Amino acid sequence: MLLAAAARLGYLEGPVLDLTHGRGSWWTVYTPHELIIFEGDFTDTGMVGGCAPIICYDPPYISTGNRGTSTTPDFYARYGLGELKGGWRPLRQLMSDGLDEATRILAPGGHLLMKCMNYVEGGHRVWNVPYFVHYGQELGLRLVDEFIHLSGGGPQVMTNLDGSPRQQQHTRQVHSNLLVFTK
């Protein structure tokens, strides 16, 4: 739905490069006329700088946290990451490396659409959205729009998978953000 809304506003007019296609679930509601699917390391594409007029970048942005009961291994497998351990820091670095590469290959005047979200890990808020807005600006990108996708959800469960009680410390994020940058 996010990409269909972005298309209605003209952000997906022209050849669209999907750097992180995975299983292609991002394109179930809307598919551009000219979709180029990149398969490989999205942090080092080997493409010529400034070659892509429109880039869609949906990196793995959900942390595995530090618990062995995480439900995100399948999410990581879509990107060929295998076992990315250590919580949000290595994941944010991977996302940053991908944004570096996307910015490098984005054509001047082009659009880069990046999906990310804030979340809680280990009782602490991980503020990815403001981080990547700022990081994109440091790379020379300008934020021109933002879409918010509400995924439903609800309050955090009251017990852990092992049956121990869980105390919620922060609001649970039930949305992700699609940031639209231009170069």
N, C-alpha and C positions, 0 to 999 in steps of 0.2 A: 504494500500500500504506500510505503514511503516513496519508492521510486516512481510509482504512478503519479503521485502528487508532485514530485520533482519534475517529471516530464511535462505535466500540465503547465508548469511555470517556465518551461523552455530550457531547463538545465541539462537535458539529455538529447539535444538536437545535434546530430552528427554521429560519427563513429564513436562508440563507447567501449572503452577498455575496462574489463573486469579483472582486476589484479588478484582477487581472492575468491574465485568462483565456487570452490568447494563442490557441493552437490547441486548448485544452481538454484537453491530455494529462494534466493533473493529476487528472482525473476518470475515468480509464479503468477503475479497479478499483472505485471507489465514487462514487456520485452522490447528493447529498442530495435529499430529496423536493421541497424548494423552493430551487432554485439561481437566484440573480439574477446575471446576467453584466453587469459594467460594461464599457462600451467607451468609451475616452477616456483623458484624462490622469489617471493614478492619483495624481498629486501635487496635483491640484486638481479634485476631482470635481464641485463645485458642489452637493453634497448638504447637507441640513440636519444640523447637528451632533447627535450622539447618536442617529441614526436606525437604525443597523444593529446588530442583536443579535449577529451572528456575521460576522466578516470573514476571508476567506482571502487572503493576500498572498504571492505567489510572484514577487518582483521579479527583474529580471535581476541575478544576483549573481556571474556569472563575468566576470572582467576580460579585456579584449582584450590586456592587457599592452602592451608597447611594441614588439612585433615585427609586421612586415607579414605574417607567415605565420600569424596567428591563425586558429583555426577557429570563432570565435564570431560572425561577422557574421549568420548565420542566427538564432542565439539572440537577438541584439539586434533583428532584423527582426520577430520575434514581438511585440515591445512597441512597434513603431513608432519606434524610437530612431535608426535609420540609423547614422551614424558617431559613436559616442561614443568619443572618443580621450582619451588621457592616463593610462591605467592605472586603478588601484583608487581613487584619490581622487575623481574625478568620479562614478564608479559608486557609491561609498559615499554621496556626497552625494545622488544620485538616490534611493537606497534609503532614506536618512534622511528626505528630503522626502516619500516615499511613506508611511513609518511615521508621520510627523507627521499627514498627512491621514487615514490609517486610524484613528489614535487620536482625532482630532477627531470623526469620524463614528461611532465605536464607541459603542454604548449603554452606560450604566452597568451593570455586572454582566455585560456581554457578553464574548465570547471573540474574540481576534485570533490567528490562526495565521499565522506568518511563517516562510518557508523561507529559509535562507541557509547559507553554508559558509565555512570557512577555506580558504585556498589559498596557493600560493607564486607570487609574481610577481617576476621579475628577481632571483631568488635570495634574496628576502626574504619572510618569512611575513606574510600579511595576516590578522589575527585578527578576522574579522567576527562570529563567534558571540559572544564575550564583549563586543565593542563594542555589538552590538544588544541584548543582555540589559541592559547598563548604560544604554544610550540609552533603551530602553523604560521602564526604571525612572524615569529623569529625566522622562519624559513622563507619569508617573503610572500606568503599567501595572505589574502584578505578574506575574512569571513563575510559572506554576503547573504546567507540564509541559514535557517536551522529548522528541521522538522523533528517532532517528538512523536515517538511510537509508543502508545500505551499497550502493554502486553497482558493486562489483566492482573492476575495474581491476587494477592491479598496480604494479610499480616503474616509474619514469620511463624513457622510452626513452633509449638510450645515445648516439644521434646526433640532431642537429637535422635539419630538413627539407632544409637545404642540404648535408648530409653531414658537417658539422663535428662534432667530438666534444662531448658534453654531459656535464658533471659534476654529479651530483645533490648538492645541498647540504642539503636538508631532506627529511623524509618526505613522500611524495605523499599528499594527502588523497583518499580514495576514499569519502567519505561527505558527506552534507548533513544539516542539522539543521532540524527543524520545531519552532519555539519556540511555546508556547501561553501567551499573556498573557491576563489579565483586567483589566477596568477597575473 
